[in-house]
Amino acid sequence: MSGNHSSRNIIIVGFMGTGKSTVSRLMSERLGWESKDTDEEIERLAGRSIKEMFAEDGEQVFRDWESRVLSDVLSEGRQVVATGGGAVLRESNRRTMLSGGWVVALTADKASLIRRVTSMSAVGTRPLLAGDAEERVSTLLETRRNAYDFAHVMVDTSNRSPSEVADLLLRWLPKSQA
């Protein structure tokens, strides 16, 4: 991977419900770059939903797909890439992201996350939240507490709209990225 074109991506990481997909679409529109969502890419290439992958093959198979897709996507440049919330769990993925561009972590307080992931539109689309969503969010937040610390920058989205987050990030964007 040559450093010069691969460094032109913006990679958005964060827990589910922090606004990764929405913020990435807004940023790509404003920059005129391509928007990619690794979860959507996985579903497209696998020909089935992530929920089906979890049910049929388990989380490990999904994580393998995630690593492959992340590498493939980040071999291109001038993209804003939204990753799945758990993509940061593998060290190899974190290295791929850091070498692939500017990594931005979106965070939010627990109450905001629970409200967002339990909204009607989110219900049924998040396999890791099967059962008591509030309890699952708390447990996942605890186990992933430092998982996003490797990012170049962090933004708390609890009291910001996706548009405000995108504006803030575009102001912070390193000149070498633009």
C-alpha positions as CSV (number, residue, x, y, z in Angstrom):
1,M,0.0,0.0,0.0
2,S,1.7,3.2,-1.0
3,G,1.5,5.9,1.7
4,N,0.6,8.7,-0.6
5,H,-2.9,7.7,-1.9
6,S,-3.9,5.5,1.1
7,S,-3.4,8.3,3.5
8,R,-6.3,10.3,2.0
9,N,-9.1,8.4,3.7
10,I,-11.0,9.4,6.7
11,I,-11.9,6.4,8.8
12,I,-14.7,6.7,11.4
13,V,-14.8,4.3,14.3
14,G,-17.0,4.2,17.4
15,F,-19.6,2.3,19.3
16,M,-22.9,1.5,17.7
17,G,-25.2,4.5,17.8
18,T,-22.5,7.2,17.8
19,G,-23.5,8.3,14.3
20,K,-20.7,6.8,12.2
21,S,-22.8,6.2,9.1
22,T,-24.6,9.5,9.1
23,V,-21.5,11.6,9.9
24,S,-19.5,9.7,7.2
25,R,-22.2,10.4,4.5
26,L,-22.3,14.1,5.5
27,M,-18.5,14.4,5.3
28,S,-18.2,12.7,2.0
29,E,-20.9,15.0,0.5
30,R,-19.0,18.1,1.8
31,L,-15.6,16.8,0.5
32,G,-16.9,15.3,-2.7
33,W,-15.4,12.0,-1.7
34,E,-16.8,8.5,-1.9
35,S,-18.7,7.3,1.2
36,K,-18.2,3.7,2.2
37,D,-19.7,1.7,5.0
38,T,-17.9,-1.5,5.8
39,D,-21.0,-3.2,7.1
40,E,-22.8,-2.4,3.9
41,E,-19.8,-3.7,1.9
42,I,-19.8,-6.9,3.8
43,E,-23.5,-7.5,3.2
44,R,-23.1,-6.7,-0.5
45,L,-20.1,-9.1,-1.0
46,A,-21.5,-11.9,1.3
47,G,-25.0,-11.7,-0.3
48,R,-26.7,-11.7,3.1
49,S,-27.3,-9.6,6.1
50,I,-24.9,-9.3,9.1
51,K,-27.7,-10.5,11.3
52,E,-27.9,-13.7,9.1
53,M,-24.1,-14.1,9.3
54,F,-24.1,-13.9,13.1
55,A,-27.0,-16.4,13.3
56,E,-25.6,-18.9,10.7
57,D,-21.8,-18.6,11.2
58,G,-21.2,-16.8,14.4
59,E,-19.4,-13.6,15.2
60,Q,-15.9,-14.9,14.3
61,V,-16.8,-15.5,10.6
62,F,-18.3,-12.0,10.5
63,R,-15.1,-10.5,12.0
64,D,-13.0,-12.3,9.3
65,W,-15.1,-10.7,6.6
66,E,-14.8,-7.4,8.3
67,S,-11.0,-7.5,8.3
68,R,-10.9,-8.5,4.6
69,V,-13.3,-5.8,3.6
70,L,-11.5,-3.1,5.7
71,S,-8.2,-3.9,4.0
72,D,-9.8,-3.9,0.5
73,V,-11.7,-0.6,1.1
74,L,-8.7,1.2,2.6
75,S,-6.5,0.2,-0.4
76,E,-8.3,3.1,-2.2
77,G,-8.2,6.8,-1.4
78,R,-10.4,9.8,-1.1
79,Q,-13.1,8.0,0.9
80,V,-14.9,8.6,4.1
81,V,-15.2,5.1,5.6
82,A,-17.7,4.2,8.4
83,T,-16.7,1.0,10.2
84,G,-18.7,-1.4,12.2
85,G,-18.6,-0.7,16.0
86,G,-16.5,-3.8,16.6
87,A,-14.0,-3.4,13.8
88,V,-11.5,-1.9,16.3
89,L,-11.3,-5.1,18.4
90,R,-8.6,-6.7,16.2
91,E,-5.1,-5.2,16.5
92,S,-4.6,-5.9,12.8
93,N,-7.7,-3.8,11.9
94,R,-6.4,-0.9,14.0
95,R,-3.1,-1.0,12.2
96,T,-4.9,-1.2,8.8
97,M,-6.9,1.9,9.8
98,L,-4.0,3.9,11.1
99,S,-2.0,3.3,7.9
100,G,-5.1,3.9,5.8
101,G,-5.8,7.5,6.8
102,W,-7.1,9.8,9.5
103,V,-8.9,7.8,12.2
104,V,-11.8,9.6,14.0
105,A,-13.5,8.0,17.0
106,L,-17.1,9.1,17.7
107,T,-18.2,8.7,21.3
108,A,-21.4,9.3,23.2
109,D,-22.6,8.9,26.8
110,K,-24.4,5.7,27.7
111,A,-27.9,7.4,27.9
112,S,-27.6,8.8,24.4
113,L,-26.4,5.4,23.0
114,I,-29.2,3.5,24.6
115,R,-31.8,6.0,23.3
116,R,-30.3,5.8,19.8
117,V,-29.9,2.0,19.5
118,T,-33.3,1.2,20.9
119,S,-35.2,3.7,18.7
120,M,-37.7,2.0,16.4
121,S,-35.5,2.3,13.3
122,A,-32.7,0.5,15.0
123,V,-34.6,-2.4,16.5
124,G,-33.7,-5.7,14.9
125,T,-30.7,-4.4,13.0
126,R,-28.1,-4.9,15.7
127,P,-27.3,-8.6,16.4
128,L,-25.1,-7.8,19.4
129,L,-28.1,-6.2,21.2
130,A,-30.3,-9.3,21.2
131,G,-32.0,-9.4,24.6
132,D,-31.9,-6.5,27.0
133,A,-30.4,-3.7,24.9
134,E,-29.6,-1.5,27.9
135,E,-27.7,-4.2,29.7
136,R,-25.9,-5.2,26.5
137,V,-24.9,-1.6,25.8
138,S,-23.5,-1.3,29.3
139,T,-21.6,-4.5,29.0
140,L,-20.2,-3.8,25.6
141,L,-19.2,-0.2,26.6
142,E,-17.3,-1.7,29.5
143,T,-15.5,-4.3,27.5
144,R,-14.6,-1.8,24.7
145,R,-13.8,1.1,27.1
146,N,-10.3,1.7,25.6
147,A,-10.9,0.2,22.2
148,Y,-11.2,3.5,20.4
149,D,-8.2,5.2,22.1
150,F,-5.9,4.5,19.1
151,A,-7.8,7.1,16.9
152,H,-6.1,10.3,15.9
153,V,-9.0,12.3,17.3
154,M,-12.2,11.8,19.4
155,V,-15.5,13.6,19.3
156,D,-18.4,13.2,21.8
157,T,-21.6,13.2,19.8
158,S,-24.0,13.1,22.8
159,N,-25.1,16.7,22.5
160,R,-24.1,17.4,18.8
161,S,-26.1,16.8,15.7
162,P,-24.4,14.7,12.9
163,S,-24.1,18.0,10.9
164,E,-22.3,19.7,13.8
165,V,-19.9,16.7,14.2
166,A,-19.2,16.7,10.5
167,D,-18.5,20.5,10.5
168,L,-16.2,20.1,13.5
169,L,-14.2,17.3,11.9
170,L,-13.8,19.1,8.6
171,R,-12.3,22.1,10.5
172,W,-9.9,19.7,12.3
173,L,-9.0,17.8,9.1
174,P,-5.2,17.7,8.8
175,K,-4.1,19.7,5.7
176,S,-2.2,16.7,4.5
177,Q,-5.6,14.8,4.2
178,A,-7.6,17.3,2.2
